[in-house]
């Protein structure tokens, strides 16, 4: 296939199709609507289903139902929709329902500015569920990332039976770039592990190693019990403290203990740099340009770490990449969200912050000035 001029939202839709997604439900919202439009064109010819719900709550509910029936499902929205998704996100976490949720962020709070980008939902994606259990959040930088990380998001949702977020934003989702889909990395497609035991099926029973239950679809030959209430391995509601604690601990550890397996990142500049820029998303592009400017100006001991996995926090990666730096500069399109995690991990370092939330991109010159003249 020759190079195609496509936006990040289209690349997400095409990555979803390549990963085996055959169900999409959503509600139109700027700047995520072109994901919906692309899925509407792609899914029916592939034997899939694309629905518009009457609202965001119905849309994610459709996706969870489809996933429980065995479909790989995705929905896409922006900040106001994520607010409405919250209860169903908690359901997906507690009942281990795989789903990919794309948040094409726009400037908030509330309705905000529909046509201006920001990264204001980063903490909300992590903590926007009742119970505070961990989720996986991946952050693309460009159109190529949108395709590859969407495939990885489906693989992670299937492997760990959980919701996986793609934290895009308006500038990534609606910026067009020339890409050849055939030349893009394509991770091997992973499907959720089916229950294969001969004993009575327990819908939430998991072995100590994988910490993830085997799957059977609702509507098959074997009855499957599903509930959003606190439950034991058999799916029945329980108030037993030991049983509750065991399930909660497993839900917490199945992601946290595996973070090294899906810590995605890119690094530029020397490993021994004294100054390290840490960023994610669209700001990674500005930071890469700023790094080149710094090097040309003679500031050679500067490096850049672009995080593509945000949650669970890839603590080992961040600490290892920061080992030789005594100055850390965190760049975000918000008023300071992920910088809190960097300061928590590196309390003995000089951690500085560059951020803004005014609907405009952070310029390379702004980062360069902070690095070279700050």
C-alpha positions as CSV (number, residue, x, y, z in Angstrom):
1,X,0.0,0.0,0.0
2,X,1.4,3.4,-0.9
3,X,1.8,6.1,1.7
4,X,-1.5,7.6,2.8
5,X,-2.2,11.0,4.2
6,X,-4.2,10.3,7.3
7,X,-4.9,11.8,10.7
8,X,-4.3,10.1,14.1
9,X,-7.9,9.3,14.6
10,X,-8.0,7.3,11.3
11,X,-4.8,5.5,12.3
12,X,-6.4,4.5,15.6
13,X,-9.4,3.1,13.8
14,X,-7.2,1.1,11.4
15,X,-5.0,-0.1,14.3
16,X,-8.2,-1.3,16.0
17,X,-9.3,-3.2,12.9
18,X,-5.9,-4.8,12.6
19,X,-6.0,-5.9,16.2
20,X,-9.3,-7.7,15.6
21,X,-11.8,-5.1,16.9
22,X,-15.2,-6.0,15.5
23,X,-17.4,-3.8,17.7
24,X,-17.5,0.0,18.2
25,X,-20.0,2.1,19.9
26,X,-19.8,5.8,20.5
27,X,-21.5,9.2,20.5
28,X,-20.3,12.1,18.3
29,X,-18.0,14.5,20.2
30,X,-15.2,16.8,18.9
31,X,-12.4,15.9,18.5
32,X,-13.0,12.1,18.6
33,X,-15.8,11.9,16.0
34,X,-13.6,10.9,13.0
35,X,-12.7,7.7,14.9
36,X,-16.4,6.9,14.9
37,X,-16.7,7.8,11.2
38,X,-13.8,5.7,10.2
39,X,-15.0,2.7,12.2
40,X,-18.4,3.1,10.5
41,X,-16.6,2.7,7.1
42,X,-14.3,-0.1,8.2
43,X,-16.3,-2.4,10.4
44,X,-19.4,-3.5,8.4
45,X,-17.3,-4.8,5.4
46,X,-15.2,-6.8,7.9
47,X,-18.3,-8.4,9.5
48,X,-18.2,-6.0,12.5
49,X,-20.8,-3.8,14.2
50,X,-20.6,0.0,14.6
51,X,-23.3,1.7,16.7
52,X,-24.2,5.2,17.8
53,X,-25.6,5.1,21.3
54,X,-28.2,7.6,22.5
55,X,-25.5,9.0,24.7
56,X,-22.0,8.2,26.1
57,X,-23.3,6.1,28.9
58,X,-25.2,3.8,26.5
59,X,-22.3,3.7,24.1
60,X,-19.7,2.3,26.6
61,X,-22.5,0.0,28.0
62,X,-22.9,-1.5,24.5
63,X,-19.1,-2.1,24.3
64,X,-19.0,-3.9,27.7
65,X,-21.9,-6.1,26.6
66,X,-20.2,-6.9,23.3
67,X,-17.0,-7.7,25.1
68,X,-18.8,-10.0,27.6
69,X,-20.1,-11.8,24.5
70,X,-16.6,-12.3,23.2
71,X,-16.1,-9.3,20.8
72,X,-13.0,-7.1,20.9
73,X,-14.7,-3.7,21.5
74,X,-13.6,0.0,21.4
75,X,-15.2,3.3,22.1
76,X,-13.9,6.8,21.7
77,X,-14.8,10.1,23.3
78,X,-13.3,13.3,24.8
79,X,-13.1,14.7,28.4
80,X,-16.9,15.3,28.9
81,X,-17.6,11.7,27.7
82,X,-14.9,10.2,30.0
83,X,-16.8,11.9,32.9
84,X,-20.0,10.0,31.8
85,X,-18.1,6.7,31.3
86,X,-16.9,6.6,34.9
87,X,-19.4,4.2,36.4
88,X,-18.9,1.8,33.5
89,X,-15.1,2.0,33.7
90,X,-15.4,0.9,37.3
91,X,-17.6,-2.0,36.2
92,X,-15.0,-3.0,33.6
93,X,-12.3,-2.9,36.2
94,X,-14.1,-4.8,38.9
95,X,-15.7,-7.4,36.5
96,X,-12.6,-7.8,34.3
97,X,-14.2,-6.8,31.0
98,X,-11.7,-6.0,28.2
99,X,-12.4,-2.8,26.4
100,X,-10.3,-0.1,24.7
101,X,-11.3,3.5,25.5
102,X,-9.8,6.3,23.4
103,X,-9.8,9.8,25.0
104,X,-9.0,12.4,22.3
105,X,-8.5,15.1,24.9
106,X,-9.6,18.7,24.5
107,X,-9.2,21.8,26.6
108,X,-11.3,21.5,29.8
109,X,-12.8,21.7,32.3
110,X,-16.3,20.7,31.5
111,X,-17.3,21.5,28.0
112,X,-14.2,23.6,27.6
113,X,-13.0,24.3,24.1
114,X,-14.0,21.6,21.7
115,X,-11.4,22.6,19.1
116,X,-8.4,23.2,21.3
117,X,-6.1,20.5,22.6
118,X,-4.8,19.8,26.1
119,X,-3.6,16.9,28.2
120,X,-5.9,17.7,31.1
121,X,-7.3,14.3,31.7
122,X,-4.1,12.4,32.6
123,X,-4.8,12.1,36.3
124,X,-8.5,11.6,35.7
125,X,-7.9,8.6,33.5
126,X,-6.0,7.0,36.3
127,X,-8.3,7.9,39.2
128,X,-11.7,8.3,37.5
129,X,-13.0,5.0,38.9
130,X,-14.5,4.1,42.3
131,X,-12.1,2.0,44.3
132,X,-8.9,3.5,42.8
133,X,-7.7,0.3,41.2
134,X,-5.1,0.6,38.5
135,X,-5.7,1.0,34.8
136,X,-3.5,1.0,31.7
137,X,-3.0,4.2,29.9
138,X,-0.9,4.5,26.7
139,X,0.0,7.9,25.1
140,X,0.7,8.2,21.4
141,X,3.0,10.9,20.0
142,X,2.0,10.8,16.3
143,X,0.1,9.0,13.7
144,X,2.5,6.0,13.7
145,X,2.0,5.6,17.4
146,X,-1.7,5.9,17.1
147,X,-1.7,2.7,14.9
148,X,0.8,0.7,16.8
149,X,-0.3,1.6,20.4
150,X,-3.9,0.9,19.5
151,X,-2.9,-2.6,18.5
152,X,-1.0,-2.9,21.8
153,X,-3.9,-1.6,23.7
154,X,-6.1,-4.4,22.4
155,X,-3.5,-6.9,23.2
156,X,-3.2,-5.6,26.8
157,X,-7.0,-5.5,27.3
158,X,-7.2,-9.1,26.1
159,X,-4.2,-10.3,28.1
160,X,-5.2,-8.7,31.4
161,X,-8.9,-8.5,31.0
162,X,-9.2,-4.8,31.8
163,X,-10.0,-1.4,30.3
164,X,-7.1,0.2,28.4
165,X,-7.0,3.9,27.6
166,X,-5.4,5.6,24.7
167,X,-4.6,9.2,25.9
168,X,-4.6,11.1,22.6
169,X,-5.5,14.7,22.2
170,X,-6.9,17.0,19.5
171,X,-3.5,17.9,18.0
172,X,-2.6,14.2,17.6
173,X,-6.0,13.0,16.6
174,X,-6.7,15.6,13.9
175,X,-3.2,16.2,12.5
176,X,-2.6,14.5,9.2
177,X,0.7,12.8,8.3
178,X,1.9,10.7,5.4
179,X,2.4,7.1,6.5
180,X,2.6,3.7,4.9
181,X,0.5,1.3,6.9
182,X,2.4,-1.7,5.5
183,X,5.6,-0.2,6.9
184,X,4.3,0.3,10.4
185,X,5.2,-2.1,13.3
186,X,2.4,-4.6,13.8
187,X,2.5,-6.5,17.1
188,X,1.3,-10.1,17.0
189,X,-2.4,-10.1,17.8
190,X,-3.3,-11.6,21.2
191,X,-6.8,-12.9,22.1
192,X,-8.0,-13.4,25.7
193,X,-7.3,-16.8,27.2
194,X,-10.3,-19.0,27.1
195,X,-11.3,-21.2,30.1
196,X,-10.1,-24.7,29.3
197,X,-10.6,-26.5,32.6
198,X,-12.7,-29.6,33.2
199,X,-14.0,-28.5,36.7
200,X,-16.9,-26.2,37.4
201,X,-16.4,-22.9,35.7
202,X,-15.7,-20.1,38.2
203,X,-15.8,-16.8,36.2
204,X,-13.3,-14.9,38.5
205,X,-11.0,-17.7,39.5
206,X,-7.4,-17.1,38.5
207,X,-4.2,-19.0,39.1
208,X,-1.5,-17.4,41.2
209,X,0.9,-16.9,38.2
210,X,-1.3,-15.2,35.6
211,X,-3.7,-13.5,38.0
212,X,-6.2,-13.3,35.1
213,X,-9.3,-15.6,34.9
214,X,-10.0,-17.7,31.9
215,X,-12.8,-16.4,29.7
216,X,-16.1,-17.8,28.5
217,X,-18.6,-15.6,26.6
218,X,-22.1,-14.8,28.0
219,X,-24.7,-16.6,25.9
220,X,-22.7,-19.8,25.3
221,X,-23.3,-23.4,26.4
222,X,-21.9,-22.8,29.9
223,X,-23.7,-20.3,32.1
224,X,-21.6,-17.3,32.9
225,X,-22.2,-15.2,36.0
226,X,-21.4,-11.5,35.8
227,X,-21.9,-8.8,38.5
228,X,-20.7,-5.3,39.3
229,X,-21.0,-6.0,43.0
230,X,-18.1,-7.2,45.2
231,X,-17.8,-10.9,44.5
232,X,-15.7,-14.0,45.0
233,X,-14.2,-16.3,42.4
234,X,-17.6,-17.9,41.7
235,X,-19.2,-14.5,40.9
236,X,-21.6,-14.5,43.8
237,X,-21.8,-11.3,45.9
238,X,-19.8,-11.7,49.1
239,X,-19.1,-9.8,52.3
240,X,-16.3,-12.1,53.5
241,X,-13.3,-9.8,54.2
242,X,-10.7,-12.4,53.3
243,X,-12.4,-13.2,50.0
244,X,-12.9,-9.5,49.2
245,X,-9.2,-8.7,50.0
246,X,-8.0,-11.5,47.8
247,X,-9.9,-10.3,44.8
248,X,-8.9,-6.7,45.3
249,X,-5.2,-7.6,45.7
250,X,-5.3,-9.6,42.6
251,X,-6.9,-6.8,40.6
252,X,-4.3,-4.4,41.9
253,X,-1.3,-6.7,41.3
254,X,-2.2,-8.2,37.9
255,X,-1.3,-4.8,36.3
256,X,1.3,-3.3,38.7
257,X,3.4,-6.5,38.9
258,X,3.5,-6.7,35.0
259,X,4.3,-3.0,34.2
260,X,7.8,-3.9,32.9
261,X,6.2,-5.9,30.1
262,X,4.3,-2.9,28.7
263,X,6.5,0.1,29.5
264,X,6.7,1.7,26.1
265,X,9.0,4.7,25.6
266,X,11.5,6.5,23.3
267,X,14.8,8.0,24.2
268,X,16.9,10.6,22.5
269,X,20.3,11.9,23.4
270,X,23.1,10.5,25.6
271,X,22.4,8.1,28.5
272,X,24.8,10.0,30.7
273,X,23.1,13.4,30.2
274,X,23.0,15.8,33.2
275,X,19.7,17.2,32.2
276,X,16.8,15.0,31.2
277,X,13.5,16.2,29.6
278,X,10.6,13.9,30.4
279,X,7.3,14.3,28.5
280,X,4.6,12.4,26.6
281,X,2.0,12.9,23.8
282,X,2.2,15.7,21.4
283,X,4.7,17.6,23.5
284,X,7.2,14.8,22.7
285,X,7.5,16.3,19.2
286,X,8.2,19.8,20.5
287,X,10.7,18.4,23.0
288,X,12.5,16.4,20.3
289,X,12.9,19.6,18.2
290,X,14.1,21.5,21.3
291,X,16.6,18.8,22.1
292,X,18.1,19.2,18.6
293,X,18.3,23.0,19.1
294,X,20.1,22.5,22.4
295,X,22.6,20.2,20.9
296,X,23.3,22.6,18.0
297,X,23.8,25.4,20.6
298,X,26.4,23.3,22.3
299,X,24.4,22.0,25.2
300,X,25.3,18.4,24.6
301,X,24.6,16.9,28.1
302,X,20.8,17.0,27.5
303,X,18.6,14.0,26.8
304,X,14.9,13.3,26.2
305,X,12.6,10.5,27.5
306,X,9.2,10.3,25.9
307,X,6.8,8.1,27.9
308,X,4.3,6.1,26.0
309,X,3.0,4.2,29.0
310,X,1.7,6.5,31.7
311,X,-0.2,4.2,34.0
312,X,0.6,2.1,35.9
313,X,3.6,4.4,36.4
314,X,6.7,2.7,34.8
315,X,8.8,3.5,37.9
316,X,11.8,1.3,37.1
317,X,12.1,2.8,33.6
318,X,11.9,6.4,34.9
319,X,14.4,5.8,37.7
320,X,16.8,4.0,35.4
321,X,16.7,6.6,32.7
322,X,17.1,9.4,35.3
323,X,20.0,7.7,37.1
324,X,22.7,10.1,35.7
325,X,20.7,13.3,35.6
326,X,20.7,15.8,38.4
327,X,18.2,18.1,36.6
328,X,14.8,16.8,35.4
329,X,12.5,19.0,33.2
330,X,8.9,17.7,32.9
331,X,6.8,19.1,29.9
332,X,3.0,18.7,29.9
333,X,0.1,20.4,28.2
334,X,-1.6,21.0,31.5
335,X,-0.9,22.8,34.8
336,X,1.1,19.9,36.3
337,X,-0.3,16.4,36.5
338,X,2.3,13.7,35.7
339,X,5.1,15.9,37.1
340,X,3.7,14.8,40.5
341,X,4.7,11.2,39.8
342,X,8.2,12.3,38.7
343,X,8.7,14.2,41.9
344,X,7.4,11.3,43.9
345,X,9.9,8.9,42.2
346,X,12.8,11.3,42.3
347,X,12.6,13.3,45.6
348,X,16.3,14.0,45.6
349,X,16.5,15.6,42.2
350,X,15.8,19.1,40.9
351,X,12.5,18.5,39.1
352,X,11.3,21.5,37.1
353,X,8.0,21.9,35.2
354,X,6.9,23.5,31.9
355,X,3.2,23.5,31.3
356,X,0.3,25.5,30.0
357,X,-3.4,24.9,29.4
358,X,-4.5,27.6,27.1
359,X,-5.4,25.7,23.9
360,X,-2.0,26.2,22.3
361,X,0.9,23.8,21.8
362,X,4.1,24.2,23.9
363,X,6.7,25.5,21.4
364,X,10.2,24.0,21.1
365,X,11.6,27.5,21.8
366,X,10.0,27.5,25.2
367,X,11.5,24.2,26.1
368,X,14.9,25.2,24.7
369,X,15.0,28.4,26.8
370,X,14.1,26.5,29.9
371,X,16.9,23.9,29.3
372,X,19.6,26.2,28.1
373,X,18.8,29.4,30.0
374,X,16.6,28.3,32.8
